[in-house]
Amino acid sequence: MPAKIRTASTLVARFLERASTTGASVPNPFLPQKNPHTGRWHAPQYSLRRQKELVKQARADGVLGLLPPGPKARREDGAGVGLDPKSTAAAKALPVLQWEGEPAPRSTTGIRSAQRRFKGHKWEREQKERAEFVAKRMATMGERIAEMRAAKMQERTKTRPSLPF
């Protein structure tokens, strides 16, 4: 059986038909939910990979504003704020929902805050310093060779026996 090909419109339409109530506040399926009775957390209904697919397709269809804000679709990117003015008439017929919950703000501290710097290999990190060191040593190479040869000659003459036999 061939794999079912999912188009942009079917992905977003299937998502939006699940939450078809208008005006009422709907739990955000992109965020983890806490069970009020047990106090335990449930994973989001859509994984980060599926969220990314939905956001990509909704952006292509011009209906990103209908998706809830989540880790892959932030409110500042246009998620959860309604429709774009350039969206189609069919998209305008879809319900605009009030989503419960907001994704946690992006961290401003720690390793995840800024773009992760490339660590590289140790030889790559030390390459600049080593190149400077080698250049400095090469500049004085003639003097050092002369010193070494003189020291070697002096050692030879010192250890040479005075008698030829």
C-alpha positions in Angstrom: 0.0 0.0 0.0 1.6 3.3 -1.0 2.2 5.9 1.6 -0.5 8.6 1.9 0.8 12.0 0.6 -0.1 14.8 2.9 -0.6 18.2 1.3 -0.5 21.5 3.1 -4.2 22.0 3.1 -5.0 18.5 4.5 -2.5 18.9 7.4 -3.8 22.2 8.5 -7.5 21.4 7.8 -7.2 18.2 9.9 -5.7 20.1 12.7 -8.4 22.8 12.6 -11.3 20.4 12.3 -10.2 18.8 15.6 -10.8 22.1 17.4 -13.9 23.4 15.7 -15.6 25.2 18.6 -15.6 29.0 18.2 -15.3 31.6 21.0 -14.7 29.1 23.7 -11.2 28.7 25.3 -9.5 25.6 24.0 -6.5 23.9 25.6 -3.4 24.5 23.5 -2.4 21.1 21.9 1.2 22.4 21.3 1.9 22.7 25.1 2.1 20.1 27.9 -1.1 20.0 30.0 -1.3 19.4 33.7 -4.1 17.2 34.9 -6.0 19.1 37.6 -7.0 16.0 39.5 -3.8 14.1 39.6 -1.3 16.9 39.2 0.6 15.0 36.6 1.7 16.4 33.3 0.7 15.1 29.9 2.9 15.6 26.8 1.7 17.9 24.1 -0.8 16.3 21.6 1.6 17.3 18.8 5.3 16.5 18.9 7.8 19.2 18.0 8.3 17.5 14.6 4.6 17.6 13.9 4.3 21.1 15.1 7.1 22.2 12.8 5.3 20.5 9.9 2.0 22.2 10.7 3.7 25.6 11.1 5.5 25.2 7.8 2.3 24.2 5.9 0.1 26.9 7.7 2.7 29.6 6.8 2.5 28.4 3.1 -1.3 28.6 3.2 -1.4 31.9 5.0 -3.3 30.6 8.0 -0.5 30.7 10.6 -2.6 32.9 12.7 -5.1 30.1 13.3 -2.5 27.8 14.9 -2.0 28.1 18.6 1.3 29.6 19.9 3.8 27.0 20.8 7.5 26.3 20.8 7.7 26.1 17.0 5.2 28.9 16.4 5.6 31.9 18.6 3.0 34.7 19.0 5.6 37.2 17.7 5.9 35.1 14.5 2.1 35.5 14.0 0.7 32.4 15.6 -2.6 32.7 17.5 -3.3 36.2 16.3 -5.9 35.6 13.6 -5.6 35.5 9.8 -3.3 37.3 7.4 -5.1 39.8 5.2 -3.8 38.0 2.1 -5.3 34.6 3.1 -7.9 32.9 0.9 -11.7 33.1 1.4 -11.8 29.4 2.4 -9.3 30.1 5.1 -11.4 33.1 6.3 -14.3 30.7 6.8 -12.3 28.7 9.4 -12.9 29.4 13.1 -10.6 31.6 15.1 -10.0 30.1 18.5 -8.9 31.4 21.9 -6.0 29.1 23.0 -5.3 28.5 26.7 -1.7 28.8 27.8 1.4 30.4 26.4 4.7 28.8 25.6 7.5 29.5 28.1 9.6 32.5 27.0 12.9 31.7 25.3 15.8 31.5 27.8 18.2 34.4 28.0 20.8 32.5 30.1 22.7 29.3 29.6 24.0 27.5 26.6 20.7 27.6 24.7 20.3 31.4 24.9 22.7 32.3 22.2 23.6 30.4 19.1 25.8 27.6 20.1 29.4 28.3 19.2 31.3 25.8 17.2 33.7 24.0 19.4 35.9 22.4 16.7 38.9 20.2 17.3 41.7 21.3 19.7 44.2 21.8 16.8 41.7 24.0 15.1 41.2 26.2 18.2 44.9 26.5 18.8 45.8 26.9 15.1 46.2 30.7 15.2 48.4 30.8 18.3 50.5 28.0 16.8 51.0 29.8 13.5 52.2 32.9 15.3 54.6 30.8 17.4 56.0 29.0 14.3 56.4 32.3 12.4 58.3 33.8 15.4 60.6 30.8 15.6 61.2 30.7 11.8 62.3 34.4 12.0 65.2 33.5 14.3 65.9 30.1 12.8 69.3 31.2 11.2 70.7 32.4 14.5 69.6 29.3 16.3 71.1 27.0 13.7 74.4 28.9 14.0 74.3 28.6 17.8 73.6 24.9 17.6 76.4 24.2 15.1 78.9 26.2 17.3 77.9 24.3 20.4 78.2 21.0 18.6 81.7 21.9 17.3 82.8 23.0 20.7 81.5 19.7 22.2 83.4 17.7 19.5 86.7 19.6 20.2 86.3 19.1 23.9 85.8 15.3 23.7 88.4 14.8 21.0 91.5 13.0 22.3 94.8 14.8 22.2 96.6 11.8 20.9 95.8 10.4 17.4 95.8 6.7 18.6 
